[in-house]
Every structure is written in C-alpha cells, then in structure tokens.
Amino acid sequence: MKILGIESSCDETAASIVEKKGSSFEILSSVISSQVRVHAKYGGVIPEVAARLHVGNILPIIDTTLKEAKTKMKDIDYIAVCSGPGLVSSLMIGVETAKTLAWAYNKKLIKVNHIEGHMLSGEGTSGQKLKFPALALIVSGGHTQIILMKDYLKYKLIGTTLDDAVGEAFDKVAKILDLGYPGGPAISKISEKVKNKNFDIKLPRPMLNKPTFDMSFSGLKTACLYAFRDLKEKYPESKWPRIKKELATEFEESAVDVLVTRTLKAAEQYNVKTVVLGGGVSANKKLRTNLAEAVEAKLDKVRVIVPEMEFTGDNAAMIAIAGSYHVKTKDFIDPFKLKANPNWELV
C-alpha cells in the first residue's frame, strides 16, 4: 500500500510517500518546504503570505517527493490530505491540490485530522507499536491536548489548555526576552547552556494540583513578563543578557513540569500501556527526556513513543501514516465534497 500524504495546515508545505507493509511503515520520501525564515521577520505566521507561498511550492514539492521515492502517480494507491485544523487559507491549497490529483488519477481520497497525524507520527517513524489503551500528549503552537486512545481511530479528549497553547507561550516568552522566532528552539538552545543560576527566579507551575487534566499557560507567560520587568529595574543593563537566559530556562522548566505532571497523572488514572508524545514542541529535549524518565520511574511496563526529530514538526509522512488506518475502515471521501475545515476538532 503506497499513500501520498499532503500537509499544508500552517507554514510548511509538505508531501510524503509512505509504504505500509503489514503492520510496519517505510517512509519512501518526505519533503518539507519551511517558511520559517519568511515569517521570522514578522514574529509569527502571516496567513496571506503563507498561502501564497503554498501555491508556489505545492506542486514542485509533490514532484520532488515522487522522484525521491522513485514512484509515479499511477503507482500511488491512496491520497491522504490534512484538511484541518489550521489556517484556512493554507489548508485550502493542500486540499484543492489533493482533490485535483484524486480526480485526475482516479485515486481514493482520505481526509486526515492534523492532530491525529501527530498522534500516530511516533509509531510510524520510530518503528515502535502502540499498545492500548494509550495516552497522547500533543504539544504545538496551536494545540496542547491530552488524548486517551482506546484503539486506532477511537479517541477521547481528557485534557487541554484553557488559554494559550504551550508552543504559543514559548513564542510569546521568546518575544518578551527578544530571543527570536520561533521561540521554542530559541529558548531550548539557551537553556541547554545554563548550568547554574545566579538569580533567584521562580515561576509558577499553573494548575499543577488541580483535579482535572487541563492546563493553562497564559498566566505563566504573564508571570515571565512581570519577572523580567522587575529584574530589569533591579539590576544594571550589563546583567540583562544573563537574566534573559535564566528566565528562559525557568520558563522552560515550568512548562515542562506542568506537561509531564499532568500527563503522568492521566496515564496513572487510565492505566495506559503506552504514552505518545507528538507535535512541534515534542522536539524539546527537556520535555522528551523528563517525560521518558518520569514514566520509567513511576509507571511499570509503560512504553514512551516519540517521533524521530525530523518528524516532530508538521510533515506529510504523519498524514500518510494516519491515512493508512482510515483505509482499513474504507473511510474515503468524494473529492467534490471535501472542504478545508480550520476548526476541525478530532474529539
């Protein structure tokens, strides 16, 4: 089974060809065109700019994907496309392209939820198999969710952020500290270098002891803003670079503590056999390490599955992988009926 995956939900134009052999996956090609340098000067993604770049990139990316996989369209069995959630103008480019290809080459078309792609990315790219029930922690610039996976295609949302997604909070804190965009990699890079803290900086761990699995990052972001303002008033300008580094480190530690603690609590309550990490923030080394160590220390015989680093961000391989499970249930859609859905909630 060869599946062409297409992803254009935000500012990455991506295509991939994945071959499923039995229960295993082989990624024959995965091509991603990132717009991060274009949007960096604005401090965030500009939807109109993103859409225009998708228009110019989508067909060359698909052509390159086919060439790298040494495959032709006639050899493709199914086309899977991310149709939501995301930026509607960006989603439309991928959706309309997939619809056209499906019609022109008479291929079955599958719509895939972006979050579902991230949930199954770790399994498809790491070679490890999910054991159910499983728990997925999805962390990105637009989403922070804890989802119970009863089986493939059977999901239940049990926790979410009540305000900012954790990736958005990383971006905003990086902007406060003038560290650049995107904020996640910038903060992570700095925190790796901070071994000892010279300043007494302590940020809150929001909702850490609440009975639910929900989270909040807006207050943490604001606490960081106020802490930086107060420290700037207290210390001379020569100290500010060091203060920025330590504040960024404390913010990362706080955010990771919240994510790991809430996930561990949910995993214990639902007696899961697998914990899955996915989404752009899953590239954060501290999160990957702390989650794995916490699960190993406190949960007996529970496996942690994380995607390979190159598949942590938005990519089309995860869309193809997720699409393969919809093939089993013959969950196909008429190309003329498929529309981009920017607010598509998985559960």
Backbone hydrogen bonds in HBPLUS format (Angstrom, degrees):
<---DONOR---> <-ACCEPTOR-->    atom                        ^
c    i                          cat <-CA-CA->   ^        H-A-AA   ^      H-
h    n   atom  resd res      DA  || num        DHA   H-A  angle D-A-AA Bond
n    s   type  num  typ     dist DA aas  dist angle  dist       angle   num
A0020-LYS N   A0001-MET O   2.86 MM  19  5.29 157.4  1.91 153.2 158.6     1
A0077-ASP N   A0002-LYS O   2.90 MM  75  5.32 150.3  1.99 138.0 147.9     2
A0078-TYR N   A0002-LYS O   3.25 MM  76  6.70 154.2  2.32 152.8 157.5     3
A0003-ILE N   A0018-VAL O   2.90 MM  15  5.37 164.8  1.92 152.6 157.5     4
A0018-VAL N   A0003-ILE O   2.99 MM  15  5.37 159.8  2.03 152.6 155.8     5
A0004-LEU N   A0078-TYR O   2.96 MM  74  6.38 163.6  1.99 158.4 158.8     6
A0080-ALA N   A0004-LEU O   2.82 MM  76  6.10 164.2  1.85 154.3 159.6     7
A0005-GLY N   A0016-SER O   2.74 MM  11  5.06 167.9  1.75 154.6 158.8     8
A0016-SER N   A0005-GLY O   3.00 MM  11  5.06 147.8  2.10 138.9 142.4     9
A0006-ILE N   A0080-ALA O   2.90 MM  74  6.33 139.8  2.06 151.0 163.4    10
A0082-CYS N   A0006-ILE O   3.03 MM  76  6.42 157.6  2.08 164.3 170.8    11
A0007-GLU N   A0014-ALA O   2.97 MM   7  5.06 167.0  1.98 144.0 143.7    12
A0014-ALA N   A0007-GLU O   2.91 MM   7  5.06 156.7  1.96 160.9 161.7    13
A0087-LEU N   A0009-SER O   2.92 MM  78  5.85 161.6  1.95 172.9 166.7    14
A0035-GLN N   A0011-ASP O   3.09 MM  24  5.52 136.8  2.28 157.5 170.3    15
A0013-THR N   A0033-SER O   3.00 MM  20  5.10 165.8  2.02 144.4 145.3    16
A0033-SER N   A0013-THR O   2.79 MM  20  5.10 162.2  1.82 150.3 156.6    17
A0015-ALA N   A0031-VAL O   3.05 MM  16  5.55 154.8  2.12 153.2 161.0    18
A0031-VAL N   A0015-ALA O   2.91 MM  16  5.55 173.0  1.91 176.0 176.6    19
A0017-ILE N   A0029-SER O   3.04 MM  12  5.35 151.6  2.13 133.4 140.6    20
A0028-LEU N   A0017-ILE O   2.88 MM  11  5.54 133.1  2.10 150.6 165.3    21
A0029-SER N   A0017-ILE O   3.36 MM  12  5.35 146.9  2.48 141.5 142.3    22
A0019-GLU N   A0026-GLU O   2.85 MM   7  5.18 172.8  1.86 155.5 155.5    23
A0026-GLU N   A0019-GLU O   2.83 MM   7  5.18 149.4  1.92 150.0 159.8    24
A0021-LYS N   A0024-SER O   2.90 MM   3  5.39 154.0  1.97 148.6 156.4    25
A0024-SER N   A0021-LYS O   3.12 MM   3  5.39 162.9  2.15 129.5 128.4    26
A0038-VAL N   A0035-GLN O   2.91 MM   3  5.37 125.4  2.22 111.5 126.0    27
A0039-HIS N   A0035-GLN O   3.14 MM   4  6.46 159.0  2.19 158.5 164.8    28
A0040-ALA N   A0036-VAL O   2.89 MM   4  5.83 131.5  2.13 143.2 155.6    29
A0042-TYR N   A0039-HIS O   2.94 MM   3  5.35 148.7  2.03 110.6 120.4    30
A0043-GLY N   A0040-ALA O   3.10 MM   3  5.02 146.4  2.22  97.6 107.7    31
A0050-ALA N   A0046-ILE O   2.92 MM   4  6.11 163.2  1.95 160.9 166.5    32
A0051-ALA N   A0047-PRO O   2.94 MM   4  6.14 162.3  1.97 153.4 157.2    33
A0052-ARG N   A0048-GLU O   3.13 MM   4  6.34 162.1  2.16 147.6 151.8    34
A0053-LEU N   A0049-VAL O   3.10 MM   4  6.34 156.1  2.16 150.2 156.4    35
A0054-HIS N   A0050-ALA O   2.97 MM   4  6.25 151.0  2.05 149.0 157.5    36
A0055-VAL N   A0051-ALA O   3.08 MM   4  6.38 154.1  2.15 149.8 155.9    37
A0056-GLY N   A0052-ARG O   3.40 MM   4  6.73 155.4  2.47 143.1 147.7    38
A0057-ASN N   A0053-LEU O   3.00 MM   4  6.12 138.5  2.17 143.4 155.4    39
A0057-ASN N   A0054-HIS O   3.11 MM   3  5.01 124.9  2.43  92.5 107.3    40
A0058-ILE N   A0054-HIS O   2.89 MM   4  5.61 161.5  1.92 159.5 158.9    41
A0061-ILE N   A0057-ASN O   2.94 MM   4  5.98 156.3  1.99 162.5 170.3    42
A0062-ILE N   A0058-ILE O   3.08 MM   4  6.31 157.0  2.14 147.5 153.3    43
A0063-ASP N   A0059-LEU O   2.92 MM   4  6.12 163.7  1.94 155.5 160.1    44
A0064-THR N   A0060-PRO O   2.93 MM   4  6.09 159.1  1.98 144.6 150.2    45
A0065-THR N   A0061-ILE O   2.93 MM   4  6.13 152.4  2.00 144.1 152.2    46
A0066-LEU N   A0062-ILE O   2.99 MM   4  6.26 159.3  2.03 152.7 157.1    47
A0067-LYS N   A0063-ASP O   3.03 MM   4  6.29 159.6  2.07 148.8 154.5    48
A0068-GLU N   A0064-THR O   2.88 MM   4  6.07 163.5  1.90 153.5 157.6    49
A0069-ALA N   A0065-THR O   3.05 MM   4  6.18 146.8  2.17 142.7 151.4    50
A0071-THR N   A0066-LEU O   2.95 MM   5  5.12 174.5  1.95 152.9 154.6    51
A0070-LYS N   A0067-LYS O   3.02 MM   3  4.87 150.8  2.11  97.6 106.7    52
A0075-ASP N   A0072-LYS O   2.83 MM   3  5.43 151.6  1.91 117.9 126.8    53
A0076-ILE N   A0073-MET O   3.11 MM   3  5.25 157.2  2.17 105.5 112.6    54
A0079-ILE N   A0108-LYS O   3.01 MM  29  6.33 162.6  2.05 168.0 173.1    55
A0110-ILE N   A0079-ILE O   2.83 MM  31  6.14 152.5  1.91 161.5 165.3    56
A0081-VAL N   A0110-ILE O   2.99 MM  29  6.40 159.0  2.03 167.8 172.6    57
A0112-VAL N   A0081-VAL O   2.91 MM  31  5.81 156.4  1.96 152.5 150.3    58
A0083-SER N   A0112-VAL O   3.29 MM  29  6.21 150.9  2.38 144.8 152.0    59
A0341-ASN N   A0083-SER O   2.68 MM 258  5.88 172.3  1.69 170.9 173.7    60
A0114-HIS N   A0084-GLY O   2.79 MM  30  5.87 163.4  1.82 138.5 144.3    61
A0086-GLY N   A0342-PRO O   3.25 MM 256  4.77 154.5  2.32 114.2 114.8    62
A0090-SER N   A0087-LEU O   3.02 MM   3  5.32 125.4  2.33 105.9 120.1    63
A0091-LEU N   A0087-LEU O   2.83 MM   4  6.02 170.7  1.84 167.2 170.3    64
A0092-MET N   A0088-VAL O   3.02 MM   4  6.06 157.8  2.07 148.2 153.1    65
A0093-ILE N   A0090-SER O   3.17 MM   3  5.64 134.8  2.39 108.2 118.5    66
A0095-VAL N   A0091-LEU O   2.93 MM   4  6.11 170.2  1.94 162.5 165.8    67
A0096-GLU N   A0092-MET O   2.88 MM   4  5.80 169.0  1.89 145.9 149.7    68
A0097-THR N   A0093-ILE O   3.12 MM   4  6.14 153.0  2.20 140.1 147.8    69
A0098-ALA N   A0094-GLY O   2.94 MM   4  6.10 162.2  1.97 149.3 154.2    70
A0099-LYS N   A0095-VAL O   2.90 MM   4  6.11 161.2  1.94 153.7 159.1    71
A0100-THR N   A0096-GLU O   3.05 MM   4  6.15 157.4  2.10 140.8 146.6    72
A0101-LEU N   A0097-THR O   3.00 MM   4  6.25 163.7  2.02 153.1 157.2    73
A0102-ALA N   A0098-ALA O   2.89 MM   4  6.02 160.9  1.92 150.5 156.2    74
A0103-TRP N   A0099-LYS O   3.00 MM   4  6.17 156.3  2.05 146.1 152.2    75
A0104-ALA N   A0100-THR O   2.85 MM   4  5.97 167.3  1.87 152.0 156.3    76
A0105-TYR N   A0101-LEU O   2.92 MM   4  5.87 159.6  1.96 148.9 153.3    77
A0106-ASN N   A0102-ALA O   2.94 MM   4  5.39 107.3  2.49 127.8 140.1    78
A0107-LYS N   A0102-ALA O   2.91 MM   5  4.59 152.1  1.99 127.2 135.9    79
A0333-ILE N   A0109-LEU O   2.98 MM 224  5.72 151.5  2.06 149.7 156.4    80
A0117-GLY N   A0113-ASN O   3.07 MM   4  6.46 150.1  2.16 151.7 160.6    81
A0118-HIS N   A0114-HIS O   3.22 MM   4  6.64 154.0  2.30 146.0 151.4    82
A0119-MET N   A0115-ILE O   2.97 MM   4  6.27 150.9  2.05 148.5 157.3    83
A0120-LEU N   A0116-GLU O   3.12 MM   4  6.35 148.1  2.23 148.7 155.1    84
A0121-SER N   A0117-GLY O   2.97 MM   4  5.91 116.7  2.38 140.6 156.7    85
A0124-GLY N   A0120-LEU O   3.17 MM   4  6.39 169.7  2.18 154.4 157.2    86
A0125-THR N   A0121-SER O   2.93 MM   4  6.00 147.4  2.04 153.0 161.0    87
A0126-SER N   A0122-GLY O   2.94 MM   4  5.62 144.4  2.07 141.7 149.2    88
A0127-GLY N   A0123-GLU O   3.24 MM   4  5.76 142.6  2.39 135.9 141.5    89
A0273-LYS N   A0133-PRO O   2.77 MM 140  5.87 167.8  1.79 172.3 170.1    90
A0134-ALA N   A0149-MET O   2.91 MM  15  4.95 167.4  1.93 144.4 148.4    91
A0149-MET N   A0134-ALA O   2.74 MM  15  4.95 175.0  1.74 151.9 151.6    92
A0135-LEU N   A0274-THR O   2.84 MM 139  6.25 153.0  1.91 149.4 157.8    93
A0276-VAL N   A0135-LEU O   2.65 MM 141  5.95 167.7  1.67 159.4 162.7    94
A0136-ALA N   A0147-ILE O   2.81 MM  11  5.09 171.3  1.82 153.3 156.4    95
A0147-ILE N   A0136-ALA O   2.87 MM  11  5.09 161.9  1.91 148.1 153.9    96
A0137-LEU N   A0276-VAL O   2.76 MM 139  6.11 164.7  1.78 165.2 166.9    97
A0278-GLY N   A0137-LEU O   3.01 MM 141  6.31 155.2  2.08 160.7 157.6    98
A0138-ILE N   A0145-GLN O   2.87 MM   7  5.20 165.6  1.89 157.5 161.3    99
A0145-GLN N   A0138-ILE O   2.94 MM   7  5.20 154.9  2.00 144.3 152.5   100
A0139-VAL N   A0278-GLY O   2.88 MM 139  6.31 163.9  1.91 158.2 156.9   101
A0281-VAL N   A0139-VAL O   3.03 MM 142  5.34 153.8  2.10 132.0 136.5   102
A0140-SER N   A0143-HIS O   2.78 MM   3  5.17 148.9  1.88 166.6 163.4   103
A0167-GLY N   A0140-SER O   2.97 MM  27  4.82 136.7  2.16 140.6 129.5   104
A0161-THR N   A0144-THR O   3.11 MM  17  5.67 128.4  2.39 157.7 159.8   105
A0146-ILE N   A0159-GLY O   2.77 MM  13  4.77 163.7  1.79 136.8 136.2   106
A0158-ILE N   A0146-ILE O   3.00 MM  12  5.82 165.0  2.03 158.9 163.5   107
A0159-GLY N   A0146-ILE O   3.21 MM  13  4.77 135.6  2.41 145.2 139.8   108
A0148-LEU N   A0156-LYS O   2.75 MM   8  5.03 161.8  1.78 161.5 155.9   109
A0156-LYS N   A0148-LEU O   2.87 MM   8  5.03 140.1  2.03 143.9 153.4   110
A0150-LYS N   A0154-LYS O   2.92 MM   4  5.48 143.9  2.05 152.9 161.8   111
A0154-LYS N   A0151-ASP O   3.14 MM   3  5.14 162.8  2.17 123.8 122.3   112
A0215-MET N   A0160-THR O   2.86 MM  55  5.97 156.6  1.92 137.0 139.4   113
A0162-LEU N   A0215-MET O   2.76 MM  53  6.09 148.6  1.85 157.7 162.3   114
A0168-GLU N   A0165-ALA O   3.10 MM   3  5.22 119.5  2.49  98.6 113.3   115
A0169-ALA N   A0165-ALA O   3.01 MM   4  6.37 152.7  2.09 150.9 159.0   116
A0170-PHE N   A0166-VAL O   2.98 MM   4  6.30 151.6  2.06 146.8 154.0   117
A0171-ASP N   A0167-GLY O   3.09 MM   4  6.38 156.8  2.15 143.8 149.3   118
A0172-LYS N   A0168-GLU O   2.94 MM   4  6.23 157.4  1.99 150.7 156.8   119
A0173-VAL N   A0169-ALA O   2.91 MM   4  6.04 161.6  1.94 152.1 156.8   120
A0174-ALA N   A0170-PHE O   2.98 MM   4  6.09 158.8  2.02 146.8 153.1   121
A0175-LYS N   A0171-ASP O   3.00 MM   4  6.23 141.8  2.15 137.7 148.2   122
A0176-ILE N   A0172-LYS O   2.94 MM   4  6.24 152.5  2.02 145.0 152.2   123
A0177-LEU N   A0173-VAL O   2.98 MM   4  6.23 154.4  2.04 149.4 155.9   124
A0179-LEU N   A0174-ALA O   2.78 MM   5  4.97 169.0  1.79 148.4 152.0   125
A0178-ASP N   A0175-LYS O   3.13 MM   3  4.78 154.3  2.20  94.8 102.6   126
A0187-ILE N   A0183-GLY O   2.91 MM   4  6.02 165.7  1.93 160.0 162.4   127
A0188-SER N   A0184-GLY O   2.98 MM   4  6.10 166.5  2.00 156.3 160.7   128
A0189-LYS N   A0185-PRO O   2.94 MM   4  5.97 156.0  2.00 143.7 149.7   129
A0190-ILE N   A0186-ALA O   3.26 MM   4  6.45 155.4  2.32 141.4 147.2   130
A0191-SER N   A0187-ILE O   2.94 MM   4  6.13 167.8  1.95 156.8 160.1   131
A0192-GLU N   A0188-SER O   3.20 MM   4  6.32 143.8  2.34 143.7 151.1   132
A0193-LYS N   A0190-ILE O   2.97 MM   3  5.52 146.4  2.08 113.2 122.7   133
A0194-VAL N   A0191-SER O   3.27 MM   3  5.22 145.3  2.40  96.8 106.3   134
A0201-ILE N   A0199-PHE O   3.04 MM   2  5.76 120.5  2.41 109.6  93.3   135
A0210-LYS N   A0207-MET O   3.30 MM   3  5.23 171.9  2.30 106.8 108.7   136
A0221-LYS N   A0217-PHE O   3.07 MM   4  6.25 156.7  2.13 145.3 150.9   137
A0222-THR N   A0218-SER O   3.03 MM   4  6.33 156.3  2.09 146.9 153.3   138
A0223-ALA N   A0219-GLY O   2.82 MM   4  6.00 154.8  1.89 145.3 152.6   139
A0224-CYS N   A0220-LEU O   3.02 MM   4  6.23 147.4  2.12 142.3 150.5   140
A0225-LEU N   A0221-LYS O   3.08 MM   4  6.42 149.2  2.18 141.8 150.1   141
A0226-TYR N   A0222-THR O   2.96 MM   4  6.30 163.4  1.99 157.1 159.9   142
A0227-ALA N   A0223-ALA O   2.90 MM   4  6.02 154.9  1.96 143.0 150.6   143
A0228-PHE N   A0224-CYS O   2.99 MM   4  6.15 159.0  2.04 146.9 151.9   144
A0229-ARG N   A0225-LEU O   3.06 MM   4  6.29 158.4  2.10 146.8 153.0   145
A0230-ASP N   A0226-TYR O   2.94 MM   4  6.14 163.6  1.97 151.6 155.5   146
A0231-LEU N   A0227-ALA O   2.94 MM   4  6.08 158.1  1.99 147.5 153.8   147
A0232-LYS N   A0228-PHE O   2.97 MM   4  6.06 150.7  2.06 145.5 152.9   148
A0233-GLU N   A0229-ARG O   3.27 MM   4  6.51 144.1  2.40 140.0 148.6   149
A0234-LYS N   A0230-ASP O   3.11 MM   4  6.32 138.6  2.29 138.8 150.1   150
A0235-TYR N   A0231-LEU O   2.98 MM   4  6.03 151.9  2.06 151.6 156.3   151
A0239-LYS N   A0236-PRO O   2.98 MM   3  5.74 160.5  2.01 122.8 128.5   152
A0240-TRP N   A0237-GLU O   3.10 MM   3  5.24 150.4  2.19 105.2 113.9   153
A0243-ILE N   A0239-LYS O   3.04 MM   4  6.27 158.0  2.09 153.2 160.2   154
A0244-LYS N   A0240-TRP O   2.87 MM   4  6.06 160.0  1.91 158.3 162.2   155
A0245-LYS N   A0241-PRO O   3.23 MM   4  6.50 158.6  2.28 142.4 147.1   156
A0246-GLU N   A0242-ARG O   3.04 MM   4  6.31 162.5  2.07 153.3 157.6   157
A0247-LEU N   A0243-ILE O   2.85 MM   4  5.94 156.0  1.91 152.1 159.2   158
A0248-ALA N   A0244-LYS O   2.89 MM   4  6.00 157.9  1.94 147.8 154.0   159
A0249-THR N   A0245-LYS O   3.01 MM   4  6.19 152.6  2.09 140.6 148.2   160
A0250-GLU N   A0246-GLU O   2.94 MM   4  6.15 157.8  1.99 143.9 149.5   161
A0251-PHE N   A0247-LEU O   2.91 MM   4  6.10 154.8  1.97 146.5 153.6   162
A0252-GLU N   A0248-ALA O   3.01 MM   4  6.24 163.6  2.04 148.3 152.2   163
A0253-GLU N   A0249-THR O   2.96 MM   4  6.20 160.6  2.00 149.1 154.6   164
A0254-SER N   A0250-GLU O   2.94 MM   4  6.08 156.0  2.00 146.6 152.9   165
A0255-ALA N   A0251-PHE O   2.94 MM   4  6.18 170.1  1.94 159.4 161.1   166
A0256-VAL N   A0252-GLU O   2.94 MM   4  6.06 166.3  1.96 152.4 156.5   167
A0257-ASP N   A0253-GLU O   2.93 MM   4  6.00 155.8  1.99 142.5 149.6   168
A0258-VAL N   A0254-SER O   3.08 MM   4  6.36 158.8  2.13 151.1 155.7   169
A0259-LEU N   A0255-ALA O   3.07 MM   4  6.34 168.0  2.08 152.6 155.4   170
A0260-VAL N   A0256-VAL O   2.89 MM   4  6.00 171.6  1.90 159.0 161.2   171
A0261-THR N   A0257-ASP O   2.95 MM   4  5.90 163.7  1.97 146.5 152.0   172
A0262-ARG N   A0258-VAL O   3.02 MM   4  6.07 169.1  2.03 153.0 156.1   173
A0263-THR N   A0259-LEU O   3.08 MM   4  6.11 158.3  2.13 142.3 148.8   174
A0264-LEU N   A0260-VAL O   2.90 MM   4  5.99 162.1  1.93 151.1 156.3   175
A0265-LYS N   A0261-THR O   3.03 MM   4  6.16 158.5  2.08 145.9 151.7   176
A0266-ALA N   A0262-ARG O   3.07 MM   4  6.28 160.5  2.11 146.3 151.1   177
A0267-ALA N   A0263-THR O   2.88 MM   4  6.07 158.6  1.92 150.9 157.4   178
A0268-GLU N   A0264-LEU O   2.98 MM   4  6.17 154.1  2.05 147.7 153.8   179
A0269-GLN N   A0265-LYS O   3.05 MM   4  6.27 161.9  2.09 147.7 152.6   180
A0270-TYR N   A0266-ALA O   3.02 MM   4  6.16 159.8  2.07 152.7 157.0   181
A0272-VAL N   A0267-ALA O   3.29 MM   5  5.47 158.7  2.34 144.4 150.6   182
A0271-ASN N   A0268-GLU O   3.33 MM   3  5.10 155.6  2.39  96.0 103.0   183
A0303-ARG N   A0273-LYS O   3.20 MM  30  6.54 160.1  2.24 145.2 140.7   184
A0275-VAL N   A0303-ARG O   2.78 MM  28  6.18 160.6  1.82 162.8 168.0   185
A0305-ILE N   A0275-VAL O   2.84 MM  30  6.26 160.0  1.88 159.2 165.7   186
A0277-LEU N   A0305-ILE O   3.02 MM  28  6.37 159.9  2.06 166.1 167.9   187
A0282-SER N   A0279-GLY O   2.88 MM   3  5.43 154.7  1.95 116.9 125.4   188
A0283-ALA N   A0280-GLY O   3.29 MM   3  6.07 164.6  2.32 115.8 118.8   189
A0284-ASN N   A0281-VAL O   2.96 MM   3  5.54 165.5  1.99 116.8 121.6   190
A0288-ARG N   A0284-ASN O   3.04 MM   4  6.32 166.4  2.06 156.5 160.3   191
A0289-THR N   A0285-LYS O   2.90 MM   4  6.02 166.4  1.92 150.9 155.0   192
A0290-ASN N   A0286-LYS O   2.84 MM   4  5.83 168.7  1.85 149.8 153.7   193
A0291-LEU N   A0287-LEU O   2.97 MM   4  5.85 161.6  2.00 146.2 151.7   194
A0292-ALA N   A0288-ARG O   3.21 MM   4  6.22 163.0  2.24 139.8 144.8   195
A0293-GLU N   A0289-THR O   2.96 MM   4  6.13 163.2  1.99 154.5 159.4   196
A0294-ALA N   A0290-ASN O   2.91 MM   4  5.96 156.4  1.97 144.1 150.7   197
A0295-VAL N   A0291-LEU O   3.00 MM   4  6.15 164.5  2.03 152.4 156.2   198
A0296-GLU N   A0292-ALA O   3.02 MM   4  6.13 161.8  2.05 145.6 151.2   199
A0297-ALA N   A0293-GLU O   2.98 MM   4  6.07 149.2  2.07 141.8 150.0   200
A0298-LYS N   A0294-ALA O   3.00 MM   4  6.05 149.3  2.10 146.9 154.1   201
A0299-LEU N   A0295-VAL O   2.82 MM   4  5.14 154.2  1.89 142.2 146.4   202
A0311-PHE N   A0308-GLU O   2.80 MM   3  5.46 158.7  1.84 125.3 132.8   203
A0312-THR N   A0309-MET O   3.20 MM   3  5.36 165.0  2.22 115.8 114.3   204
A0319-ILE N   A0316-ALA O   3.11 MM   3  4.99 124.8  2.43  91.7 106.1   205
A0320-ALA N   A0316-ALA O   3.02 MM   4  6.35 156.3  2.08 151.2 156.6   206
A0321-ILE N   A0317-ALA O   2.87 MM   4  6.11 161.2  1.91 153.5 159.0   207
A0322-ALA N   A0318-MET O   3.03 MM   4  6.09 166.2  2.05 140.0 143.9   208
A0323-GLY N   A0319-ILE O   2.88 MM   4  5.96 151.2  1.97 139.0 148.2   209
A0324-SER N   A0320-ALA O   3.06 MM   4  6.32 136.2  2.26 143.2 153.0   210
A0324-SER N   A0321-ILE O   3.16 MM   3  5.34 133.0  2.39  98.7 110.6   211
A0325-TYR N   A0322-ALA O   3.16 MM   3  5.72 142.0  2.31 111.9 120.5   212
A0326-HIS N   A0323-GLY O   3.01 MM   3  5.18 132.3  2.25 101.0 114.4   213
A0327-VAL N   A0323-GLY O   3.15 MM   4  6.53 131.9  2.39 143.8 157.1   214
A0331-ASP N   A0326-HIS O   2.90 MM   5  5.17 173.7  1.91 156.6 155.5   215
A0330-LYS N   A0327-VAL O   2.94 MM   3  4.77 156.4  1.99 102.4 109.5   216
A0337-LYS N   A0334-ASP O   2.83 MM   3  5.33 160.2  1.86 121.0 127.8   217
A0344-TRP N   A0341-ASN O   3.27 MM   3  5.41 157.7  2.32 120.2 117.0   218
